[in-house]
Amino acid sequence: MTSDMRYVIDWLISARRERMAKVTITVEAATDAYGPEETAKLLGKGIATIWRWIRDGKIIAVRVGGRTFIPKQEIERLKKQDLPESEDG
């Protein structure tokens, strides 16, 4: 492999890593995070809205072992915002 090819490969890998960068949130215990259903109840929204917000990146969710959790600080942040009305609750 030539040095030019290696440079291009390294550049592509670093560019991909930058695009894939994620926000890191530390969840200390199960009491620091809620499932989507609990989050919906706490925010007074429908479960479909919560899943849509997760998909759209409005809520930061943590996936652990196939389960989805929303950190407590995310719910507190959303409670402080003026949340729009949704069609499902």
N, C-alpha and C positions, 0 to 999 in steps of 0.2 A: 504494500500500500504506500502510495506516495505521500509526502508531507502535505501537499495541497489537499488530497482526498481526506486525510486525517483531520486537517483544519476544518473542512466543510462538515464532516461528521460531528466533530466536537461542537461546532457552532449550532448545528441542528439540534443536538441533544440539549445544549444549554438553553436554546430558544424554547424548546418544548417544556423544559422544567419551569421556566419562567411563566409560561401560559398556564401550567398546571398547578401553580402555587396555590395553596389553600390557607385559609385562616385557621390558626390553631387556637382552640379553646380547651382549657383544662377543666375536666369534670371530676371533682373530688370524690363524690359519692352519688349513689342513686338519687338522693334527695336534691341534688343539684341539677337534675334534668327530668324532663317529662316526656311522655309519649305524645304522638300527634293528637290522640283523643283527649287526653288531659289538657293539652295546650289549647285545643278548640274550646273546651269548657271555660278555661281560665280567661280566654280572650273574647268569649261570647261569639265565636264564629263557628261555621260548619267545618266538619272534617275535610270536605273537598277543598275548601278555601285554604286550610292549613297545608294540605299536600300540594296544592297549586303554588302557594308561596314558597314552599321548600323547592319545588321544581324550578321556579323562576328566580330563586336566589334571594328572595325577600327575607327569608328566615334561614339562619345558619343551623343546619342539622348535623348531628353526629351519628354515624352508622357503626354499630358494634354488633358483631355476630348476627347479622341479618335483621337487627332491630334498629329502629330510628328513634333518636332522642333529640329533644330541643333543650339546650342549656337554659337554666333559670335566668341568666343574664340576658338572653335573647328575648324571653317572654317579658321581662321587666322593661327592656328597651321598646318593645312593641306597645306595651301598655302606656308608655309615656307619649307615644306618637298618636296623632289623630288618625285612627284606622278608618279606611273607607268602608262603606256598607257593602256587603256582598249579597249575591243572589241566594245563597244557601244558609244564611244565618249569621 
